[in-house]
């Protein structure tokens, strides 16, 4: 599946953030976050922005890492 789920999974593991914390900050059910993390479903573009914002509220560094992993590194 998509890059967003992989990036989210890594960020949650690296920063010790729970799926529930993200769901609460986003005002959605934890099942949605579970589906993204386990690559059952991809979040839409609007949800990716909301994910970034929720992560930023929890830990700004986690949000930065999520964006970097999701977008990838620029090529020289």
Secondary structure, 3 states (H helix, E strand, C coil): CCHHHHHHHHHHHHHCCCHHHHHHHHCCCHHHHHHHHCCCCCCCHHHHHHHHHHHHHHCHHHHHHHHHHHHCCCCC
